[in-house]
Amino acid sequence: MASLQNEVAELKQLILQLFNQSNDLQEVVGIDEVCKLTGYSKNTVYQYVNQKKIPFHKPEHGGRKLIFFKSEIENWLRGDTAESSGEYCERKDRELLHQYRGGLN
């Protein structure tokens, strides 16, 4: 069990590293640019962030500033939302746990 958990943790770390590398190539925009792209007010964007309805990121250093990637916002507006790395990891955790338990809850 501990070995499986270590492997999952290592996989999570690798996925996040790959995700961060691919995001380095994307254009980072702030809240004002998101408002221009979407036509929403800042208040609405912050509500969507709070409800996790819009793709956003927080800096790893724990700062308060929100980070948005222009391509993610454009995809979100078109309805082409891809699974985030966090969502992918959570889904894989559930699948592995389900598999480990033999399909039991």
C-alpha positions, 0 to 999 in steps of 0.5 A: 500500500505504501509503495502504491502511494509513493508511486502515485505521489511521484506520478503527481509530481511528474504530471505537475512538472510537465503541466508547468513546463507546458504552461511556461509557453502560454501567455499569462494574463491578469484579471483585467485582460480576462474581463476584456476577453470575457466581457465579465466584470471583475466581481463576476470573474472572482465569483467564477474563480471562487466557484471554480467555474473558470480556469485559474492558477495561484502562484506556488509561492502562495501569493494572492495574485491570480494567474490566468492563461489566455489560451485556457480562457479562450478554450473555456469561452468556447466550451473546450475545457480540458481537465486540469492537472489537479482534476486529472490527479484526483481522478487517477487517485480515485481510479487507483483506490477503486482498483486497489479495493477491488471495485468496492467503495 
